[in-house]
Amino acid sequence: MEKQEALDSLQIQKENDLLKLQALTEKYQKYNEVVEEEKKRREELRKQEEQRVREKLAVTKMQAWWRGAMVRHELGPYSKKKKKKKKGKGSGKKKKGKGSAKKKKKK
């Protein structure tokens, strides 16, 4: 009889352990799904950040190319400014320099 009771006790314990195992397996699967979703989310964020960096680099290169073209062709704000001409006859005051004083003495 004792052996039968021990056997029954072990079978009940086995069934309880099996139920616990099934519950823990389900719990593990739920947690694993959450972890996998988080990995996917982080991977997507990483890809988006890499895309943003690539786009920024491409935009910077395009801007540099455009600015270079503007400078080479002297367009827009990079054009050579024309000097404004003075109004009037254009004679204005004559400067007296060393050269002009010598010419007067020689005559």
DRENDOZA-343334 format. One record per atom (N, C-alpha, C, O): z, x, y. Coordinates in steps of 0.02 Angstrom, whole numbers, padded with zeros to 5 digits, always signed. Example, Ala and Ser with C-alpha at 12.3 -4.5 7.8 and 13.67 -1.06 7.14 Angstrom:
2
+00390+00660-00284/+00390+00615-00225/+00390+00660-00165/+00423+00712-00166/+00354+00642-00112/+00357+00684-00053/+00394+00645+00002/+00402+00670+00057/
//
This chain:
107
+00000+00040-00060/+00000+00000+00000/+00000+00042+00063/-00032+00025+00113/+00036+00095+00061/+00039+00138+00120/-00029+00166+00137/-00048+00172+00195/-00065+00184+00085/-00132+00212+00096/-00178+00160+00127/-00218+00176+00171/-00172+00099+00105/-00213+00045+00133/-00195+00033+00206/-00239+00024+00248/-00131+00033+00222/-00108+00024+00291/-00133+00081+00335/-00156+00071+00391/-00128+00142+00309/-00152+00200+00346/-00228+00195+00357/-00253+00210+00411/-00264+00173+00305/-00336+00165+00310/-00354+00110+00362/-00399+00120+00402/-00319+00055+00360/-00330+00001+00409/-00315+00026+00479/-00352+00011+00526/-00261+00063+00486/-00242+00091+00551/-00296+00137+00578/-00313+00135+00637/-00323+00179+00534/-00376+00225+00554/-00440+00187+00572/-00475+00206+00619/-00456+00134+00536/-00516+00095+00552/-00508+00060+00620/-00556+00058+00660/-00449+00034+00634/-00436+00002+00699/-00442+00054+00754/-00472+00041+00807/-00413+00112+00743/-00417+00166+00793/-00489+00188+00804/-00510+00201+00860/-00528+00190+00749/-00598+00209+00754/-00636+00157+00796/-00676+00176+00839/-00624+00093+00784/-00657+00041+00822/-00638+00045+00897/-00681+00037+00940/-00574+00057+00911/-00551+00064+00980/-00585+00125+01013/-00607+00121+01071/-00589+00179+00977/-00621+00239+01004/-00695+00227+01017/-00723+00250+01066/-00727+00189+00972/-00798+00173+00981/-00808+00130+01043/-00856+00141+01080/-00764+00081+01054/-00768+00039+01114/-00759+00081+01178/-00794+00072+01227/-00710+00127+01175/-00698+00171+01232/-00760+00215+01245/-00780+00226+01302/-00789+00240+01191/-00849+00282+01197/-00906+00243+01228/-00940+00269+01272/-00916+00181+01206/-00969+00140+01235/-00957+00127+01309/-01003+00131+01350/-00895+00112+01327/-00878+00099+01397/-00890+00162+01439/-00918+00159+01494/-00869+00219+01413/-00878+00281+01450/-00953+00300+01455/-00974+00328+01506/-00991+00285+01403/-01063+00298+01405/-01097+00256+01459/-01139+00281+01496/-01079+00193+01463/-01106+00149+01515/-01087+00175+01585/-01128+00176+01630/-01024+00194+01592/-01001+00220+01656/-01039+00284+01675/-01058+00293+01732/-01049+00328+01626/-01086+00390+01637/-01157+00374+01659/-01183+00406+01705/-01190+00326+01627/-01258+00308+01645/-01262+00281+01717/-01309+00298+01753/-01214+00241+01737/-01213+00215+01805/-01204+00273+01855/-01241+00277+01905/-01157+00317+01842/-01146+00374+01886/-01208+00419+01888/-01226+00445+01940/-01238+00428+01831/-01298+00471+01827/-01355+00441+01869/-01391+00478+01902/-01362+00375+01868/-01413+00342+01909/-01400+00355+01983/-01446+00369+02021/-01337+00351+02003/-01319+00363+02073/-01335+00435+02092/-01362+00448+02146/-01319+00482+02048/-01333+00552+02061/-01408+00564+02066/-01430+00601+02110/-01446+00535+02022/-01519+00543+02023/-01549+00514+02087/-01594+00544+02117/-01524+00456+02108/-01548+00426+02170/-01533+00472+02229/-01574+00480+02274/-01473+00501+02229/-01455+00547+02284/-01499+00609+02284/-01519+00633+02337/-01514+00635+02225/-01559+00693+02220/-01628+00675+02249/-01658+00715+02286/-01653+00616+02231/-01718+00595+02256/-01717+00588+02332/-01764+00608+02366/-01663+00558+02357/-01657+00549+02430/-01656+00616+02466/-01690+00625+02516/-01617+00663+02439/-01614+00730+02470/-01681+00766+02466/-01701+00800+02514/-01715+00759+02410/-01781+00790+02402/-01830+00761+02453/-01870+00797+02483/-01828+00695+02462/-01871+00663+02511/-01856+00687+02582/-01902+00699+02621/-01792+00693+02598/-01773+00719+02664/-01797+00791+02673/-01820+00809+02727/-01792+00831+02621/-01814+00900+02625/-01890+00903+02637/-01914+00943+02678/-01927+00861+02601/-02000+00859+02610/-02018+00836+02681/-02064+00863+02711/-01982+00786+02706/-01995+00763+02774/-01982+00818+02825/-02020+00827+02873/-01928+00855+02815/-01912+00910+02861/-01966+00965+02858/-01986+00991+02910/-01989+00981+02798/-02042+01031+02791/-02106+01007+02826/-02139+01045+02860/-02122+00943+02818/-02181+00914+02851/-02174+00918+02926/-02222+00935+02961/-02114+00903+02952/-02102+00906+03024/-02112+00977+03050/-02140+00987+03104/-02087+01026+03012/-02095+01096+03033/-02168+01117+03032/-02191+01150+03079/-02206+01097+02980/-02277+01113+02977/-02315+01081+03035/-02359+01113+03065/-02299+01019+03050/-02333+00984+03105/-02317+01018+03172/-02362+01026+03214/-02255+01038+03181/-02236+01072+03244/-02274+01137+03251/-02298+01153+03306/-02280+01175+03198/-02317+01238+03199/-02391+01225+03215/-02421+01261+03255/-02420+01174+03185/-02490+01158+03197/-02501+01137+03270/-02550+01157+03301/-02456+01096+03296/-02462+01074+03365/-02456+01134+03412/-02493+01138+03461/-02410+01179+03398/-02402+01238+03440/-02465+01281+03440/-02485+01306+03492/-02496+01288+03381/-02558+01327+03377/-02614+01294+03417/-02652+01327+03452/-02619+01227+03412/-02671+01192+03449/-02659+01199+03524/-02707+01209+03562/-02597+01193+03546/-02582+01200+03617/-02599+01270+03642/-02627+01278+03696/-02582+01321+03602/-02597+01389+03622/-02673+01400+03625/-02697+01432+03672/-02710+01373+03577/-02783+01379+03578/-02811+01346+03641/-02853+01374+03675/-02787+01285+03655/-02812+01249+03713/-02797+01286+03778/-02839+01292+03822/-02735+01311+03784/-02717+01347+03844/-02759+01410+03851/-02780+01427+03906/-02771+01445+03796/-02814+01504+03797/-02884+01487+03819/-02914+01524+03859/-02911+01432+03793/-02978+01411+03814/-02980+01395+03888/-03028+01412+03923/-02928+01362+03913/-02925+01345+03984/-02923+01409+04027/-02956+01412+04079/-02884+01458+04005/-02879+01521+04043/-02946+01559+04040/-02970+01582+04091/-02975+01564+03981/-03038+01602+03973/-03094+01571+04015/-03136+01607+04043/-03095+01506+04018/-03149+01473+04054/-03129+01454+04126/-03167+01422+04162/-03070+01475+04145/-03044+01463+04212/-03048+01389+04231/-03078+01372+04282/-03019+01348+04191/-03020+01275+04202/-02950+01251+04221/-02900+01285+04208/-02947+01193+04251/-02883+01162+04267/-02839+01206+04311/-02864+01235+04359/-02776+01210+04296/-02730+01249+04339/-02743+01325+04334/-02713+01364+04371/-02786+01345+04289/-02799+01417+04279/-02863+01439+04315/-02886+01495+04306/-02892+01395+04356/-02953+01413+04391/-02936+01459+04450/-02880+01458+04476/-02985+01499+04470/-02974+01543+04526/-02975+01501+04589/-03020+01461+04600/-02926+01510+04629/-02921+01472+04691/-02967+01503+04742/-02969+01564+04750/-03004+01462+04777/-03048+01486+04830/-03007+01493+04893/-02966+01450+04909/-03019+01547+04931/-02983+01558+04993/-03010+01510+05046/-03070+01499+05051/-02965+01483+05084/-02985+01437+05137/-03012+01478+05195/-02982+01528+05215/-03067+01457+05223/-03097+01491+05280/-03064+01465+05343/-03045+01407+05348/-03058+01511+05391/-03029+01491+05455/-03080+01450+05494/-03140+01461+05489/-03055+01403+05531/-03098+01362+05571/-03114+01398+05637/-03074+01439+05659/-03169+01383+05666/-03186+01413+05730/-03244+01461+05723/-03280+01460+05673/-03251+01504+05772/-03308+01550+05773/-03301+01605+05720/-03350+01633+05697/-03241+01618+05703/-03232+01669+05652/-03222+01738+05680/-03211+01786+05643/-03224+01745+05747/-03216+01812+05776/-03143+01832+05776/-03125+01885+05752/-03100+01791+05803/-03029+01804+05804/-03013+01868+05842/-03055+01895+05877/-02952+01892+05836/-02932+01954+05869/-02958+02014+05830/-02959+02014+05769/-02980+02064+05868/-03002+02125+05835/-02943+02172+05832/-02904+02178+05879/-02938+02205+05777/-02884+02252+05768/-02903+02318+05798/-02960+02341+05792/-02856+02349+05831/-02867+02416+05857/-02839+02464+05806/-02780+02464+05791/-02882+02504+05781/-02860+02553+05732/-02876+02622+05757/-02902+02630+05812/-02863+02671+05719/-02875+02741+05738/-02950+02753+05747/-02971+02790+05791/-02988+02723+05705/-03061+02733+05708/-03091+02706+05771/-03136+02737+05799/-03068+02651+05796/-03097+02621+05855/-03077+02659+05919/-03115+02659+05967/-03019+02689+05920/-02997+02727+05978/-03037+02792+05985/-03051+02812+06041/-03055+02824+05933/-03092+02887+05935/-03163+02876+05960/-03191+02916+05997/-03192+02820+05940/-03260+02805+05960/-03264+02796+06036/-03314+02815+06066/-03214+02768+06067/-03214+02756+06138/-03207+02821+06177/-03238+02828+06230/-03170+02868+06153/-03160+02932+06186/-03223+02974+06184/-03239+03008+06233/-03259+02972+06130/-03319+03013+06122/-03373+02990+06170/-03413+03031+06190/-03377+02930+06187/-03431+02904+06229/-03422+02925+06298/-03463+02908+06340/
//
